[in-house]
Every structure is written in C-alpha cells, then in structure tokens.
C-alpha cells in the first residue's frame, strides 16, 4: 500500500510537492478545488497530488476524511486553517468580525483543533500552521 500525505485547507499544494516528488500519494483538501472534476499533478517519481474539494468548516467533512483514510497508511498530515481570525495579520478586522460574530476567534481555534483531532485519530504526525 502506497504511503499517503494529507494536507487540509491547502489550495496550492506547494507544501505537498516535496512529498510527491519523493513518491508519496498526496491529497490537498480545500473548498476552492472544483467539485465536479478530478484535478491532479503527476510526478516522475510516481508521486501524485490530488486536489479535492472539501468544506473543512463542516465537521462532517473531517469525519468523511477519517473514514476514507483510516488504516490507509497516512504517514503525515498538515493543515493551514484560515488564521486571519487569530493572527496579527487580521487584527485590523477583529472589531468588525466581533460585531458580526462574538465567537469568531473561538470558532477559528476550533477549526485548528478539529484538524489536530483528525490527524491524532489517523495516528500520523502532523503540523498545523
């Protein structure tokens, strides 16, 4: 069974390229990927990056990813959840966001926690940016 790497909130696949170049089967999940067609990059090593449409703010999506990949040799995970709700780069917009949703930062933190829980459940090492 080929080794797999999963990347969440990943539109570009840039972080997966070294893995694919080394022969891994990689999956980049992001809501911006097309729903209706498969997009993938093939590498000379036999590695692949598959770009998969996924609404990662919907917890059922995390459950579906777990069900698909549980026991399927996932060797590494990475996630890049939207950080502008917590990082200094988004601070100029915090007041307006808080008016619309006083819990916006707790929700943002929960998205990162959901990613960590998924990777923990899959039993693979990971990082979350």
Contact map, one row per residue, 1 for C-alpha under 8 A:
111000000000000000000000000000000000000000000000000000000000000000000001100000000000000000000000000000000000000000000000000000000
111100000000000000000001100000000000000000000000000000000000000000000000100000000000000000000000000000000000000000000000000000000
111110000000000000000001100000000000000000000000000000000000000000000001111000000000000000000000000000000000000000000000000000000
011111000000000000000001111000000000000000000000000000000000000000000001111100000000000000000000000000000000000000000000000000000
001111100000000100100001111000000000000000000000000000000000000000000000011110000000000000000000000000000000000000000000000000000
000111110000000000000000011110000000000000000000000000000000000000000000010111000000000000000000000000000000000000000000000000000
000011111100100100000000011110000000000000000000000000000000000000000000000011110000000000000000000000000000000000000000000000000
000001111100000000000000000111000000000000000000000000010000000000000000000011111000000000000000000000000000000000100000000000000
000000111110000000000000000111100000000000000000000000010000000000000000000000111100000000000000000000000000000000000000000000000
000000111111100000000000000111000000000000000000000000000000000000000000000000110000000000000000000000000000000000000000000000000
000000001111100000000000000111011000000000000000001000000000000000000000000000000000000000000000000000000000000000000000000000000
000000000111110000000000000100000000000000000000000000000000000000000000000000000000000000000000000000000000000000000000000000000
000000100111111110000000000100000000000000000000101000000000000000000000000000000000000000000000000000000000000000000000000000000
000000000001111110000000000000000000000000000000000000000000000000000000000000000000000000000000000000000000000000000000000000000
000000000000111111000000000000000000000000000000000000000000000000000000000000000000000000000000000000000000000000000000000000000
000010100000111111110000010100000000000000000000100000000000000000000000000000000000000000000000000000000000000000000000000000000
000000000000111111111000000000000000000000000000100000000000000000000000000000000000000000000000000000000000000000000000000000000
000000000000001111111100000000000000000000000000000000000000000000000000000000000000000000000000000000000000000000000000000000000
000010000000000111111111110000000000000000000010000000000000000000000000000000000000000000000000000000000000000000000000000000000
000000000000000111111111110000000000000000101111100000000000000000000000000000000000000000000000000000000000000000000000000000000
000000000000000011111111000000000000000000111110000000000000000000000000000000000000000000000000000000000000000000000000000000000
000000000000000001111111000000000000000000001010000000000000000000000000000000000000000000000000000000000000000000000000000000000
000000000000000000111111100000000000000000101111000000000000000000000000000000000000000000000000000000000000000000000000000000000
011110000000000000111111110000000000000000000111000000000000000000000000000000000000000000000000000000000000000000000000000000000
011110000000000000110011111000000000000000000011110000000000000000000000000000000000000000000000000000000000000000000000000000000
000111100000000100110001111100000000000000000011110000000000000000000000000000000000000000000000000000000000000000000000000000000
000111100000000000000000111110000000000000000000111100000000000000000000000000000000000000000000000000000000000000000000000000000
000001111111100100000000011111000000000000000000111100000000000000000000000000000000000000000000000000000000000000000000000000000
000001111110000000000000001111101000000000000000001111010000000000000000000000000000000000000000000000000000000000000000000000000
000000011110000000000000000111111000000000000000001111110000000000000000000000000000000000000000000000000000000000000000000000000
000000001000000000000000000011111000000000000000000011110000000000000000000000000000000000000000000000000000000000000000000000000
000000000010000000000000000001111100000000000000000011000000000000000000000000000000000000000000000000000000000000000000000000000
000000000010000000000000000011111110000000000000001111000000000000000000000000000000000000000000000000000000000000000000000000000
000000000000000000000000000000011111111000000000000110000000000000000000000000000000000000000000000000000000000000000000000000000
000000000000000000000000000000001111100000000000000110000000000000000000000000000000000000000000000000000000000000000000000000000
000000000000000000000000000000000111110000000000000000000000000000000000000000000000000000000000000000000000000000000000000000000
000000000000000000000000000000000111111000000000000000000000000000000000000000000000000000000000000000000000000000000000000000000
000000000000000000000000000000000101111100000000011100000000000000000000000000000000000000000000000000000000000000000000000000000
000000000000000000000000000000000100111110000000011100000000000000000000000000000000000000000000000000000000000000000000000000000
000000000000000000000000000000000000011111000001111000000000000000000000000000000000000000000000000000000000000000000000000000000
000000000000000000000000000000000000001111100001110000000000000000000000000000000000000000000000000000000000000000000000000000000
000000000000000000000000000000000000000111110111100000000000000000000000000000000000000000000000000000000000000000000000000000000
000000000000000000011010000000000000000011111111000000000000000000000000000000000000000000000000000000000000000000000000000000000
000000000000000000001000000000000000000001111110000000000000000000000000000000000000000000000000000000000000000000000000000000000
000000000000000000011110000000000000000000111110000000000000000000000000000000000000000000000000000000000000000000000000000000000
000000000000000000011011000000000000000001111111000000000000000000000000000000000000000000000000000000000000000000000000000000000
000000000000000000111111110000000000000001111111100000000000000000000000000000000000000000000000000000000000000000000000000000000
000000000000000000010011110000000000000111100111110000000000000000000000000000000000000000000000000000000000000000000000000000000
000000000000100110010000111100000000000111000011111000000000000000000000000000000000000000000000000000000000000000000000000000000
000000000000000000000000111100000000011110000001111100000000000000000000000000000000000000000000000000000000000000000000000000000
000000000010100000000000001111001000011100000000111110000000000000000000000000000000000000000000000000000000000000000000000000000
000000000000000000000000001111001110011000000000011111000000000000000000000000000000000000000000000000000000000000000000000000000
000000000000000000000000000011111110000000000000001111100000000000000000000000000000000000000000000000000000000000000000000000000
000000000000000000000000000011111000000000000000000111110000100000000000000000000000000000000000000000000000000000000000000000000
000000000000000000000000000001100000000000000000000011111100100000000000000000000000000000000000000000000000000000000000000000000
000000011000000000000000000011100000000000000000000001111110110000000000000000000000000000000000000000000000001000000000000000000
000000000000000000000000000000000000000000000000000000111110100000000000000000000000000000000000000000000000001000000000000000000
000000000000000000000000000000000000000000000000000000111111110000000000000000000000000000000000000000000000000000000000000000000
000000000000000000000000000000000000000000000000000000011111111000000000000000000000000000000000000000000000000001000000000000000
000000000000000000000000000000000000000000000000000000000111111100000000000000000000000000000000000000000000000000000000000000000
000000000000000000000000000000000000000000000000000001111111111110000000000000000000000000000000000000000000000000000000000000000
000000000000000000000000000000000000000000000000000000010111111111000000000000000000000000000000000000000000000001100100000000000
000000000000000000000000000000000000000000000000000000000011111111100000000000000000000000000000000000000000000000000100000000000
000000000000000000000000000000000000000000000000000000000001111111110000000000000000000000000000000000000000000000000000000000000
000000000000000000000000000000000000000000000000000000000000111111111000000000000000000000000000000000000000000000000000000000000
000000000000000000000000000000000000000000000000000000000000011111111100000000000000000000000000000000000000000000000100110000000
000000000000000000000000000000000000000000000000000000000000001111111100000000000000000000000000000000000000000000000000000000000
000000000000000000000000000000000000000000000000000000000000000111111101000000000000000000000000000000000000000000000000000000000
000000000000000000000000000000000000000000000000000000000000000011111111110000000000000000000000000000000000000000000000010000000
000000000000000000000000000000000000000000000000000000000000000001111111110000000000000000000000000000000000000000000000010000000
000000000000000000000000000000000000000000000000000000000000000000001111110000000000000000000000000000000000000000000000010000000
101100000000000000000000000000000000000000000000000000000000000000011111110000000000000000000000000000000000000000000000000000000
111100000000000000000000000000000000000000000000000000000000000000001111111000000000000000000000000000000000000000000000000000000
001111000000000000000000000000000000000000000000000000000000000000001111111110000000000000000000000000000000000000000000010100000
001110000000000000000000000000000000000000000000000000000000000000000000111110000000000000000000000000000000000000000000000110000
000111000000000000000000000000000000000000000000000000000000000000000000011111000000000000000000000000000000000000000000000111000
000011110000000000000000000000000000000000000000000000000000000000000000011111100000000000000000000000000000000000000010000111100
000001110000000000000000000000000000000000000000000000000000000000000000000111110000000000000000000000000000000000000000000001111
000000111100000000000000000000000000000000000000000000000000000000000000000011111000000000000000000000000000000100100000000000111
000000111100000000000000000000000000000000000000000000000000000000000000000001111110000000000000000000000000000000000000000000011
000000011000000000000000000000000000000000000000000000000000000000000000000000111110000000000000000000000001001100000000000000011
000000001000000000000000000000000000000000000000000000000000000000000000000000011111100000000000000000000001000000000000000000000
000000000000000000000000000000000000000000000000000000000000000000000000000000011111111001000000000000000001000000000000000000000
000000000000000000000000000000000000000000000000000000000000000000000000000000000111111111100000000000000000000000000000000000000
000000000000000000000000000000000000000000000000000000000000000000000000000000000111111001100100000000011001000000000000000000000
000000000000000000000000000000000000000000000000000000000000000000000000000000000011111101100000000000001001100000000000000000000
000000000000000000000000000000000000000000000000000000000000000000000000000000000011111111100000000000000000000000000000000000000
000000000000000000000000000000000000000000000000000000000000000000000000000000000001011111100000000000000000000000000000000000000
000000000000000000000000000000000000000000000000000000000000000000000000000000000001001111110000000000000000000000000000000000000
000000000000000000000000000000000000000000000000000000000000000000000000000000000011111111111100000000000000000000000000000000000
000000000000000000000000000000000000000000000000000000000000000000000000000000000001111111111100000000000000000000000000000000000
000000000000000000000000000000000000000000000000000000000000000000000000000000000000000011111110000000000000000000000000000000000
000000000000000000000000000000000000000000000000000000000000000000000000000000000000000001111111100000000000000000000000000000000
000000000000000000000000000000000000000000000000000000000000000000000000000000000000100001111111110000000000000000000000000000000
000000000000000000000000000000000000000000000000000000000000000000000000000000000000000000011111111000000000000000000000000000000
000000000000000000000000000000000000000000000000000000000000000000000000000000000000000000001111111100000000000000000000000000000
000000000000000000000000000000000000000000000000000000000000000000000000000000000000000000001111111111010000000000000000000000000
000000000000000000000000000000000000000000000000000000000000000000000000000000000000000000000111111111110000000000000000000000000
000000000000000000000000000000000000000000000000000000000000000000000000000000000000000000000011111111000000000000000000000000000
000000000000000000000000000000000000000000000000000000000000000000000000000000000000000000000001111111000000000000000000000000000
000000000000000000000000000000000000000000000000000000000000000000000000000000000000000000000000111111110000000000000000000000000
000000000000000000000000000000000000000000000000000000000000000000000000000000000000000000000000111111111000000000000000000000000
000000000000000000000000000000000000000000000000000000000000000000000000000000000000000000000000010011111110000000000000000000000
000000000000000000000000000000000000000000000000000000000000000000000000000000000000100000000000110011111111000000000000000000000
000000000000000000000000000000000000000000000000000000000000000000000000000000000000110000000000000001111111100000000000000000000
000000000000000000000000000000000000000000000000000000000000000000000000000000000000000000000000000000111111110000000000000000000
000000000000000000000000000000000000000000000000000000000000000000000000000000000000000000000000000000111111111000000000000000000
000000000000000000000000000000000000000000000000000000000000000000000000000000001110110000000000000000011111111100000000000000000
000000000000000000000000000000000000000000000000000000000000000000000000000000000000010000000000000000001111111110000000000000000
000000000000000000000000000000000000000000000000000000000000000000000000000000000000000000000000000000000111111111000000000000000
000000000000000000000000000000000000000000000000000000011000000000000000000000001000000000000000000000000011111111100000000000000
000000000000000000000000000000000000000000000000000000000000000000000000000000101000000000000000000000000001111111110000000000010
000000000000000000000000000000000000000000000000000000000000000000000000000000000000000000000000000000000000111111111000000000000
000000000000000000000000000000000000000000000000000000000010010000000000000000000000000000000000000000000000011111111100000000000
000000010000000000000000000000000000000000000000000000000000010000000000000000100000000000000000000000000000001111111110000000010
000000000000000000000000000000000000000000000000000000000000000000000000000000000000000000000000000000000000000111111111000001010
000000000000000000000000000000000000000000000000000000000000000000000000000000000000000000000000000000000000000011111111100000000
000000000000000000000000000000000000000000000000000000000000011001000000000000000000000000000000000000000000000001111111110000000
000000000000000000000000000000000000000000000000000000000000000000000000000010000000000000000000000000000000000000111111111111000
000000000000000000000000000000000000000000000000000000000000000000000000000000000000000000000000000000000000000000011111111110000
000000000000000000000000000000000000000000000000000000000000000001000000000000000000000000000000000000000000000000001111111100000
000000000000000000000000000000000000000000000000000000000000000001001110010000000000000000000000000000000000000000000111111100000
000000000000000000000000000000000000000000000000000000000000000000000000000000000000000000000000000000000000000000000011111110000
000000000000000000000000000000000000000000000000000000000000000000000000011110000000000000000000000000000000000000000011111111000
000000000000000000000000000000000000000000000000000000000000000000000000001110000000000000000000000000000000000000000011001111100
000000000000000000000000000000000000000000000000000000000000000000000000000111000000000000000000000000000000000000010010000111110
000000000000000000000000000000000000000000000000000000000000000000000000000011100000000000000000000000000000000000000000000011111
000000000000000000000000000000000000000000000000000000000000000000000000000001111000000000000000000000000000000100110000000001111
000000000000000000000000000000000000000000000000000000000000000000000000000001111000000000000000000000000000000000000000000000111
